[in-house]
Every structure is written in C-alpha cells, then in structure tokens.
Amino acid sequence: MFLKAKRSRAVAAGVAALAMLATACGGSSTSAGGDGTLVVYTGQSGDWQLNFNPFSPTALEGPGTIFEPLFFYNNIRDVEPRPRLGKTFTWNSDGTQLDVELRDDAKWTDGQKFTADDVVFTLDMVTKNAAMNGTGYKGTATAVDPTHVSIKFPEPSFMEGPQILGRIWMVPKHKWSGLATPATDVVKEPVGTGPFQLDDFKAQAFTLKANPNYYAGEPALKKVRYLALSGNQSGEAALRAGQIDWQTGPVPDIKNVEKNYPGYKAITIPMNQVALFTCSNAALGCAGPQTDVAVRKAVYYAVNRTQINQLAFENTAGEISPGAALLERDRDQVSTKLKEKTAPMQPDEAKATSLLEGAGYTKGADGIYQKDGKPLALTLKVVAGWTDYITAVETMSQQLQKVGIKITPQQLSWNEWSDARGRGQYELLIDALHQGPAPDPFYNASYFYSTATTAKVGEIANPNFARVSDPAIDAALAALKGIDPKDDAKRQPHFDTIQTRIEELVPYIPILTGGTTSEFNAKKFTGWPTKEDLYAFPAVWARPEHSEIFLKLKPAS
Amino acid sequence: MRYYARKLAFYLVAFWAAVTLNFFIPRLMPGNPVDILMAKLAQRGGTVDPAARRAYELLLGSGSDESLLSQYFAYLGTMFRGDLGVSVSSFPTPVSEIIADALPWTLVLVGIATFLSFALGVVLGTLVGWRRGTWLDSLVPATTVLAAVPYFWLALILVALLASGLGWFPLLGGYDVVLSPGWDLEFLGSAVYHGTLPALTIVLSSVGGWLLGMRNMMVSTTSEDYVLTAKAKGLRDSRIMIRYAARNAVLPSVAGFAISLGFVVAGSIITEQVFSYPGIGSKLLQAVQNNDYALMQGIFLVITVAVLGANLVVDLLYAVIDPRTRVSG
C-alpha cells in the first residue's frame, strides 16, 4: 500500500514536469517567430556538417550570400547581368580577352579592402586546384591596377563569360593564401564581401546575419536561419505548422496554397524540359527500335500532353519547344524555321501511324506494330519514388498502346537508373534537361547535343545521354563560341541550325516544361519575385539566386 | 577455459566475415558517388557544367583505377588504425567525426526506450502471467497489435495526433534549434521534450514482445513444483510471484534484452526519419542514398562490433546467471 502511494506520487511529479516543459516550449521557438528571422528549408535531410567553402560541392552556404561573384546572371529572364563585385566588363572582338572593372568600395568582413589582387588570387587558385575548377576555367588573369583585371584565353571564349563572371566566388587573398588544401578546407569562419555573414552554426540549424558594412547598405532582412529536417515529408509538415518561411518543392494541392497555408503564396517557374530520353544513336552502340527516328517522332505525336499535365503535374507544367529553347525566356532566339512552334498538346494519332507505316512497320494481330517479325515494344525506365514521373509514364504507356506502341514502364532505384542513363544502356527513360548559367539556349545545346559531351554506349556520357553526334550541331556550337553574345543577328543562323536539327532528330522526345514550385511566407516578408518581376529564379536552393532575393526581402511589420 | 577460447575464435571469424561483406556489398551496387553529387547539384544549384564532373572525380578520388583487392587490403589496414576515411556525402568531414556526433543521440534515445519497454514488458508480463485467466489477459492481444502495426504508420499517427493535432509535442528535431547543445538545464530539458514522442513510439511498438515472452515463461514456471511448495508453505502471493516465479521466468528475457542492447547502436532508422532525429539511423540512410561507402562501412562496423560484443557478453554472462549452462559447458 505504502509502495503504491509512493509510486503514484512519482508518476504525478513526472507528469507535472512534462506539463511544465510543454508549456515552457508551448510557443516553440523554432516556429518562424516574430523576430524578423527568415527560416528556410533547402531540402537538407539529416544534420548539417560544417562546410562554408563555396567551391566545395557539399558547401552548406556561401555562394552569393557570404562570398560574391563579380556579376549576377539572371538565368530565367533575358536581362543584363547585375553588377556585384564587378562594375563593367568588355570582351575584345575575337573573345580571347575579357577586361573587368571592379568596385572600389567593397570590404571583407574583417575590414580589409577588396582589390584586384583578390580576384587574380581566386582565379589562379581555381586554375592550380583542378578539384575546385567546376566551371572549366582556362584563362590567365592579371591585375592591371587595384580596380581592373584582365583575363586572357587560349581560344575564343565568349560563352565562358557567365561561368567566370557569375559562378566563381571571390575569396580574400590574405585569408586563403595560407590554406594548405583550399579544395578540402571547410572554412570554419568564412570572411567574405557579401550581404550576409555567418552568425552561428549548430548541427540542426545555422544562421546568417546581415553584414552591417555591406557596400550597398545593410540588408533589411536581418537574419536567415537554415533548418535541417529529414526530407520533403517533414518539410511539408513544418510548412503546415508555419515553422518555415520558404521552401522549394511540390506540396499537395498546389492550386490552393493560399487557402491551405494562410499567409503563404506559391510561385511556379517553368524551367526544366521534361523529356523521354532515348538512346538514339546506333553508330555509338545504341540498340532498340528507338534508334529509328520515325519511332521517336511517332511517340512525339502520339502522346497526349494535356492529359499528362493534368494527371501527373497538377497542370503546373507548360508547353515545350521541339527545338529545346525555353519558350518564354528565349523567345528572341526561338527559331522561326521550326516546323512547329510548340510540341502539340493534343495527340495526332493519324500522323503517328503514318510515320510508322512509312518506316515499314505493319500492325500485328494484337494491335501492336511490328517490323521483321519483332513487335514495337520499348522499356521506359523511371526512378522509383518519383511519383509525378511515374504517373506520367503510366499515362503515356496507355496513350501509346492505343497507337500500337507497347511501352513497359520499369521502376528502378536512382542508382541503377543513373547508371543506365550514363552508360546509354536504356531504350527510353524519363528525366529533365537543365539550363546553363545565363539566359542563353547555347548552354543547354552544348551540354546535351554536342559530340564533346557524349560517349560510346558502355562509357559514361557527361551529360549527352542520348548519344547525339551531329556535325551540323557541333559546327554551329563551335561558331557560337567565337561570336559576341550581344551580336544577335550573327548568332541567330546558328541557333536556327541547332534547333531545326534537334527537331529533325528528336533525341530527347519533348513532353512538357516542368515547373519548379516554391512556397513562401508573404505575410511576414515583402519583396518576393513575381511572374511580372522575376529578378531571380525563386528556388531556395538556387545559388547565388537566393542571395538576390534575400537582398530584396523586407520584414512586413 | 576451452569453452571461452572456442567462443572467442568464433566471434573473431564472424567479425572478419562481417567486415569483408561490409566492404564488398556496397561496391557491387550500381552508380557512383560522383553521379549522385552531380545530380544533387543539378537539383540544388540549377546548373552543372560538364567540367564540374572532372573536378569532383579528382576531389573525391573516385576516378582511381585501383583494383578491388588492393582497395580491400588498404581498407583493412586503415580500419585497424582506427581511421574510417572521409565521408563523401558530408565531404570533407571524417567518418569517425560524423559517427561520434550522431551516436550519443541514438544511444540515449533508443537505449532509454529499449530499457523502458523491457522493464514495462517484464513487469506487466509478470502480472498477466500470474493472474492468467482474468481480464488482464486482454493486455496480450492489445500490445501485440501495437507491435504488429507497421512501425512508421504508428509513428505518423502519433505525430498527427499529438504533435500536429494537439500540439503537445514538437514535430521534429532532437532539440530546440535556438539552443546550443551543452550540459545546461534548458538544453537537456529541450532534448528530453523532443525525445519523448520518438521514445513513446519505440516503447509502444516493442513492449508487446517482452510482455508476451514474459507472460508465457511465467505460465510455465507457475506450474513448477517449487511454486506449489511455496504456496503450501503459506508465503505471501506477491513474494511467490516475484521471488520464486518471476526470477526464474525472466532469464530468457534478460538474454534477449542484452542482444537488443547491441542493436540499440543501429538506432531505428524509421523513428529517426519520421522525427528528423539527429541520430545514427538517419546517417545510415544518408550514406546509402549517396553511395557513401566510407560512411556506410563506418556505421556498419560500429553496429557489427556492438551486436557481436553484446552477444559475446550474453554468452559469457549466461553461464553466470544460469548455473545449468555451466554444467553442460
């Protein structure tokens, strides 16, 4: 009896203690509180491991916020680069010399002045450490005077500009010259010129604070906190609880974000061209019916893009150009010589069947086309867990069945899928093409359609996975490297060549332009990008774009 | 003595086999860390220049053409020096550092939860076994249902109810992020508060197993002659239950408990995922998702050592606890 009494008292005490804790933390200080701190979630799963080296592929933060590029390139709107540490830049006529004028009022956060020596030191460091050279920089830089740098190149390098000016982060010579291994140093106490500096670091969250001595004035946004959660699922839950102010990624019921998350808004930017990648080139070792261009075109005409958009992408995806340029951003470069301005949103089954019959296919008893006794059957690889793509693939296989093409969807782990994609050991797979560092269709074409970036089947292509190898495209890309990007009239014929060849070859069968959706707290902060004013690509993980947005945000109190 | 030597030899061989599998299995998987890094950057930074690939191969040293066998011997060598290599997914942090950061969280959370569910299961099992045939019997199906419910589902239900719905507990994390980890009261309180819900999930879903085992052993020991003798002597019921029946019935559970302590190190991946808990389970998942061989090997090594060690201790202790094994050994 006595024992029992004691035990129940202990339990009561425990419950009371818990209740006290619960009330003490009831306000949960992790919530996006009222102190003007912007809480962001970049999709990080698991704890942060300290790394503020902007050149490291695993850097937590730094590009644009702590360390600045010379210029900011907006890669979704065709506008002039915005000066950051640079003021102006000029190329010589053949694209072998780039002269940059620098600001003279920028300071490192330890009080030292930023000069041309820092720029030359940074560029030389990237040259010396191949492991840091993610931009493929091949120039030689010299400081003319404290505010002028001149970079010489061995070959015409107009198209290298955005990478060098917009994606090499300037670091202080006086701090970094002492580092033994700059490529693998984690830069525990980053010293930069940027609008923000590191405030404090913990494994579950780190915080940046505004730099009071920033040359353009102290940002209105005083603090940014980066949370580490366990993935998109928990990101969605935290968003629902109002614990994060900005995240990029789909949420259920995208149409009604403003209703489901009071105070929040969503923006969707079409950027990634969703396509059926085909191993298209028999000369490089591809095998299967998709090596026949007639089959690729038949698929192109037989899919019902409107239905796919509705079922798989909640109608967030947009139209797509068969010439692989982005319709909105590249509207001045989209070729007028293309047969179709956009890929048809409605299926054209008659055209698909006539293409197949013209290529010698006949309809079998089971309704599937065949040639030389072999049915027209293709496997389509998709990553297990990519639910929107899986839905798209299932929808397409039903649509193509109607025309007489048998598609077998195959779900694989990301590793298997990426291995098959790299080595060209696939017939069809679904993925998206990405863009380059500047608003210019050249980059996408040079990545995915040039002989230089492909490989024989069995070797890893980087990243021309469709094995496109076309002399006309290669020649046009080479010519573009030697033309000043401002000279639109001279460039257009080459764009025409590239786009019309892509339309003829259909190595990546265009489906739709997929949107990147972000949700952000519009009640707490003003100044977010809108469709009308897209001053930067609004994805929280896009660096340095996010720093441009941080600079514009203002607490709404 | 021969018994002990034989046991030790067996454990050494088991350890070598585990370490070897640990090396080869990840390398038989398709894909490589550079591809994953490139894909992540393409998703995170929008654009990746093809030139980046070469840079990262150099950085991670994965473009090397060393034979698998020489890699294997190098791996054994560094492992015995205690050097577990560098993690690719959190480059350039050493693996030992990542494990050292994550392990305490898991040990405390899963350790305490395992101990609680063991204690609770044994106590309840004793009662249910002693009073079999009463309403208490319904505890058995009730707890085994909880154990049979898919684990992540139970966790998500609890989150939906207690964290999202009622707001009694925090949604995720191991502590309130505005605090600095340290030995002060505020931080410890926050850690306990954040750990309650994950611990509750573990206890709820594993208490059934202990309860069932204990109850069944109780039922068989209460029918033994010595219990009858004790009753005939007129001893108090509670004394018979605890000193005569439960003491003998608990032996197999103790062995099971020691082994499950070994598995504490492995954490529980699902709990840590659902609650974004900063433990070893979430690190293991991260390693697997990123083809991070060094981190995978490091974590598996720790798990292997813990499980083998726990088994060894049980083997050696059992002879002490249960005199009957000594006779045959």
Boltz contact constraints between the chains, C-beta under 6 A:
constraints:
  - contact:
      token1: [A, 21]
      token2: [B, 189]
      max_distance: 6.0
  - contact:
      token1: [A, 21]
      token2: [B, 193]
      max_distance: 6.0
  - contact:
      token1: [A, 22]
      token2: [B, 168]
      max_distance: 6.0
  - contact:
      token1: [A, 25]
      token2: [B, 193]
      max_distance: 6.0
  - contact:
      token1: [A, 29]
      token2: [B, 176]
      max_distance: 6.0
  - contact:
      token1: [A, 29]
      token2: [B, 178]
      max_distance: 6.0
  - contact:
      token1: [A, 30]
      token2: [B, 176]
      max_distance: 6.0
  - contact:
      token1: [A, 30]
      token2: [B, 177]
      max_distance: 6.0
  - contact:
      token1: [A, 46]
      token2: [B, 282]
      max_distance: 6.0
  - contact:
      token1: [A, 46]
      token2: [B, 286]
      max_distance: 6.0
  - contact:
      token1: [A, 47]
      token2: [B, 278]
      max_distance: 6.0
  - contact:
      token1: [A, 49]
      token2: [B, 90]
      max_distance: 6.0
  - contact:
      token1: [A, 49]
      token2: [B, 93]
      max_distance: 6.0
  - contact:
      token1: [A, 57]
      token2: [B, 37]
      max_distance: 6.0
  - contact:
      token1: [A, 57]
      token2: [B, 41]
      max_distance: 6.0
  - contact:
      token1: [A, 57]
      token2: [B, 56]
      max_distance: 6.0
  - contact:
      token1: [A, 58]
      token2: [B, 91]
      max_distance: 6.0
  - contact:
      token1: [A, 130]
      token2: [B, 58]
      max_distance: 6.0
  - contact:
      token1: [A, 131]
      token2: [B, 55]
      max_distance: 6.0
  - contact:
      token1: [A, 131]
      token2: [B, 58]
      max_distance: 6.0
  - contact:
      token1: [A, 131]
      token2: [B, 59]
      max_distance: 6.0
  - contact:
      token1: [A, 133]
      token2: [B, 55]
      max_distance: 6.0
  - contact:
      token1: [A, 134]
      token2: [B, 52]
      max_distance: 6.0
  - contact:
      token1: [A, 134]
      token2: [B, 55]
      max_distance: 6.0
  - contact:
      token1: [A, 135]
      token2: [B, 49]
      max_distance: 6.0
  - contact:
      token1: [A, 136]
      token2: [B, 49]
      max_distance: 6.0
  - contact:
      token1: [A, 136]
      token2: [B, 51]
      max_distance: 6.0
  - contact:
      token1: [A, 183]
      token2: [B, 59]
      max_distance: 6.0
  - contact:
      token1: [A, 184]
      token2: [B, 92]
      max_distance: 6.0
  - contact:
      token1: [A, 204]
      token2: [B, 173]
      max_distance: 6.0
  - contact:
      token1: [A, 204]
      token2: [B, 177]
      max_distance: 6.0
  - contact:
      token1: [A, 205]
      token2: [B, 177]
      max_distance: 6.0
  - contact:
      token1: [A, 229]
      token2: [B, 172]
      max_distance: 6.0
  - contact:
      token1: [A, 229]
      token2: [B, 276]
      max_distance: 6.0
  - contact:
      token1: [A, 230]
      token2: [B, 273]
      max_distance: 6.0
  - contact:
      token1: [A, 230]
      token2: [B, 276]
      max_distance: 6.0
  - contact:
      token1: [A, 234]
      token2: [B, 172]
      max_distance: 6.0
  - contact:
      token1: [A, 234]
      token2: [B, 276]
      max_distance: 6.0
  - contact:
      token1: [A, 237]
      token2: [B, 171]
      max_distance: 6.0
  - contact:
      token1: [A, 241]
      token2: [B, 171]
      max_distance: 6.0
  - contact:
      token1: [A, 415]
      token2: [B, 29]
      max_distance: 6.0
  - contact:
      token1: [A, 415]
      token2: [B, 30]
      max_distance: 6.0
  - contact:
      token1: [A, 415]
      token2: [B, 31]
      max_distance: 6.0
  - contact:
      token1: [A, 416]
      token2: [B, 30]
      max_distance: 6.0
  - contact:
      token1: [A, 418]
      token2: [B, 31]
      max_distance: 6.0
  - contact:
      token1: [A, 418]
      token2: [B, 35]
      max_distance: 6.0
  - contact:
      token1: [A, 419]
      token2: [B, 30]
      max_distance: 6.0
  - contact:
      token1: [A, 419]
      token2: [B, 31]
      max_distance: 6.0
  - contact:
      token1: [A, 434]
      token2: [B, 42]
      max_distance: 6.0
  - contact:
      token1: [A, 436]
      token2: [B, 47]
      max_distance: 6.0
  - contact:
      token1: [A, 437]
      token2: [B, 47]
      max_distance: 6.0
  - contact:
      token1: [A, 453]
      token2: [B, 50]
      max_distance: 6.0
  - contact:
      token1: [A, 462]
      token2: [B, 50]
      max_distance: 6.0
  - contact:
      token1: [A, 462]
      token2: [B, 53]
      max_distance: 6.0
  - contact:
      token1: [A, 541]
      token2: [B, 44]
      max_distance: 6.0
  - contact:
      token1: [A, 542]
      token2: [B, 46]
      max_distance: 6.0
  - contact:
      token1: [A, 543]
      token2: [B, 45]
      max_distance: 6.0
